[in-house]
């Protein structure tokens, strides 16, 4: 499913997967920006595990900008399905607890797309994420800095719960939500009510 959601490059779909895989491996290895990928490209160990991916930061940037909104949505759906599938494989599903939160990711470049100053004075981007109590991730969305934490939370709750598998394992699953005070608003309450999600919210 991942490969079908990647942009088709003039160099071929194989190259598209190579770049995507290298970026994932770079993230795991601690890359904080695309310039860090240039450092990894000189690392024999990284080149070994990434099948020799030695693209420039510009090449990675052009690749990321080539994603369409539909492709990003398809990847997001794949993340949700993967998390449910993993959960069903090794853990109980009688109840699930989803944690909703957003994090300010401090940045240092002044020309980066979407970088804004947060209410706490941090120059960066904002990442909205949802995990279950086991640490499996169901949502990951990088947003412009200073985005209100609970923005689009109704849509996110709908997207995650609407994709809960219609299998015996999830037939009677009780769903709970946990959030901080940033989500203490009527949109979050109504979305939880609509999906029969019990919740605890800091006030």
C-alpha positions as CSV (number, residue, x, y, z in Angstrom):
1,X,0.0,0.0,0.0
2,X,2.9,2.4,0.7
3,X,4.5,2.0,-2.7
4,X,1.2,2.7,-4.5
5,X,0.9,6.0,-2.5
6,X,4.3,7.3,-3.6
7,X,4.8,9.9,-6.4
8,X,5.7,8.5,-9.7
9,X,9.2,9.9,-10.6
10,X,10.7,10.2,-14.1
11,X,13.4,7.9,-12.8
12,X,10.9,5.2,-12.0
13,X,8.8,4.0,-9.1
14,X,11.7,2.1,-7.7
15,X,13.6,5.3,-7.1
16,X,10.6,6.7,-5.4
17,X,10.6,3.8,-2.9
18,X,14.4,4.2,-2.4
19,X,14.0,7.8,-1.4
20,X,11.0,7.1,0.9
21,X,12.8,4.2,2.6
22,X,16.0,6.3,3.0
23,X,14.1,9.1,4.7
24,X,12.4,6.7,7.1
25,X,15.8,5.2,8.0
26,X,17.3,8.6,8.4
27,X,14.5,9.6,10.8
28,X,15.1,6.5,12.8
29,X,18.8,7.2,12.8
30,X,18.1,10.7,14.2
31,X,17.9,13.0,11.2
32,X,16.3,16.3,12.3
33,X,16.3,17.9,8.8
34,X,17.1,17.1,5.2
35,X,20.7,18.5,5.6
36,X,21.3,15.6,8.0
37,X,20.6,13.2,5.2
38,X,23.7,14.6,3.4
39,X,25.8,13.5,6.5
40,X,24.3,10.0,6.4
41,X,25.1,9.8,2.7
42,X,28.8,9.8,3.7
43,X,28.2,7.1,6.4
44,X,29.2,3.6,5.1
45,X,26.8,1.9,7.6
46,X,23.8,4.0,6.5
47,X,24.6,3.4,2.9
48,X,24.7,-0.3,3.5
49,X,21.2,-0.5,5.1
50,X,19.7,2.0,2.7
51,X,20.9,0.2,-0.5
52,X,23.4,3.0,-1.3
53,X,20.9,5.9,-1.0
54,X,23.1,9.0,-1.4
55,X,20.7,11.6,-2.6
56,X,21.2,15.3,-1.9
57,X,19.0,17.3,0.5
58,X,17.5,19.1,-2.6
59,X,16.6,15.8,-4.2
60,X,14.8,14.7,-1.0
61,X,13.1,18.1,-0.8
62,X,11.8,17.9,-4.4
63,X,10.6,14.4,-3.7
64,X,8.6,15.4,-0.6
65,X,7.1,18.4,-2.4
66,X,5.9,16.1,-5.2
67,X,3.4,14.3,-2.9
68,X,-0.3,15.2,-3.7
69,X,-2.9,15.6,-1.0
70,X,-4.5,12.3,-2.0
71,X,-1.2,10.5,-1.6
72,X,-0.6,11.9,1.9
73,X,-4.2,10.9,2.8
74,X,-3.5,7.4,1.5
75,X,-0.4,7.1,3.6
76,X,-2.3,8.3,6.7
77,X,-5.0,5.6,6.1
78,X,-2.2,3.0,5.8
79,X,-0.8,4.1,9.2
80,X,-4.2,3.6,10.8
81,X,-4.8,0.2,9.2
82,X,-1.2,-0.9,10.1
83,X,-1.7,0.0,13.7
84,X,-5.0,-1.8,14.0
85,X,-3.5,-4.9,12.3
86,X,-0.5,-4.9,14.6
87,X,-2.7,-4.5,17.7
88,X,-5.0,-7.4,16.7
89,X,-1.9,-9.6,16.3
90,X,-0.4,-9.4,19.7
91,X,-2.7,-7.5,22.2
92,X,-6.2,-7.5,23.6
93,X,-8.8,-5.4,22.0
94,X,-11.6,-5.5,24.6
95,X,-10.7,-1.8,25.3
96,X,-8.4,0.7,23.7
97,X,-7.2,4.1,25.0
98,X,-6.2,6.8,22.5
99,X,-4.0,9.7,23.5
100,X,-4.4,12.9,21.4
101,X,-1.7,15.5,21.6
102,X,0.3,18.0,19.5
103,X,3.9,18.8,19.9
104,X,5.9,21.9,18.9
105,X,9.0,20.9,16.8
106,X,11.6,23.6,17.2
107,X,13.3,24.6,14.0
108,X,16.2,26.8,13.2
109,X,15.9,27.6,9.5
110,X,14.2,30.9,8.7
111,X,13.1,30.0,5.2
112,X,11.4,26.7,6.0
113,X,7.8,26.1,4.8
114,X,5.2,26.4,7.5
115,X,7.5,27.5,10.3
116,X,5.7,29.9,12.7
117,X,6.2,31.1,16.3
118,X,4.1,29.2,18.9
119,X,2.3,30.8,21.8
120,X,5.3,29.9,23.9
121,X,7.6,31.7,21.6
122,X,9.1,28.6,20.0
123,X,10.0,28.9,16.3
124,X,8.9,25.7,14.6
125,X,6.3,23.4,13.2
126,X,3.5,21.5,15.0
127,X,2.9,17.8,14.9
128,X,-0.5,16.3,15.8
129,X,-0.3,12.6,16.8
130,X,-2.5,9.9,18.2
131,X,-1.2,6.8,20.0
132,X,-2.9,4.0,21.8
133,X,-1.9,2.9,25.3
134,X,0.6,0.4,23.9
135,X,2.5,3.0,21.9
136,X,1.1,2.1,18.4
137,X,0.6,5.2,16.3
138,X,-2.7,5.9,14.5
139,X,-2.2,9.5,13.3
140,X,0.8,11.7,12.4
141,X,0.3,15.1,10.8
142,X,2.9,17.8,10.5
143,X,1.2,21.2,10.5
144,X,2.3,24.9,10.3
145,X,3.7,26.2,13.6
146,X,1.2,27.9,16.0
147,X,-1.6,25.7,14.8
148,X,-4.2,25.3,17.5
149,X,-3.7,21.8,19.1
150,X,-7.3,20.6,18.7
151,X,-7.8,21.9,15.1
152,X,-9.5,19.2,13.0
153,X,-9.7,16.8,16.0
154,X,-13.3,15.9,15.0
155,X,-12.1,14.7,11.6
156,X,-9.2,12.8,13.1
157,X,-11.4,10.9,15.6
158,X,-13.8,10.1,12.7
159,X,-11.0,8.8,10.5
160,X,-9.5,6.6,13.1
161,X,-12.7,5.1,14.5
162,X,-14.3,4.7,11.1
163,X,-11.4,2.4,10.1
164,X,-11.5,0.1,13.1
165,X,-11.7,-3.4,11.6
166,X,-15.1,-5.0,11.3
167,X,-13.7,-8.2,12.7
168,X,-14.7,-10.3,15.7
169,X,-11.7,-9.0,17.6
170,X,-13.0,-5.4,17.6
171,X,-16.7,-6.2,17.7
172,X,-17.2,-5.1,21.3
173,X,-14.2,-2.8,21.8
174,X,-14.7,-0.1,24.4
175,X,-12.8,3.1,23.3
176,X,-11.4,5.7,25.6
177,X,-9.7,9.0,24.9
178,X,-7.1,11.0,26.9
179,X,-6.1,14.6,26.2
180,X,-4.7,17.7,27.8
181,X,-6.5,21.0,28.3
182,X,-5.9,22.1,24.7
183,X,-8.6,19.7,23.6
184,X,-11.1,20.9,26.3
185,X,-13.6,22.2,23.8
186,X,-17.1,21.4,22.3
187,X,-15.7,20.0,19.1
188,X,-13.7,17.3,20.9
189,X,-16.6,16.5,23.2
190,X,-19.1,16.2,20.3
191,X,-16.8,14.0,18.2
192,X,-16.2,11.6,21.1
193,X,-20.0,11.5,21.8
194,X,-20.7,10.7,18.1
195,X,-18.3,7.8,18.2
196,X,-19.2,6.6,21.6
197,X,-15.8,7.4,23.0
198,X,-15.5,7.9,26.8
199,X,-12.8,10.4,27.6
200,X,-10.7,12.1,30.2
201,X,-9.7,15.7,29.5
202,X,-7.6,18.1,31.6
203,X,-9.6,21.3,32.3
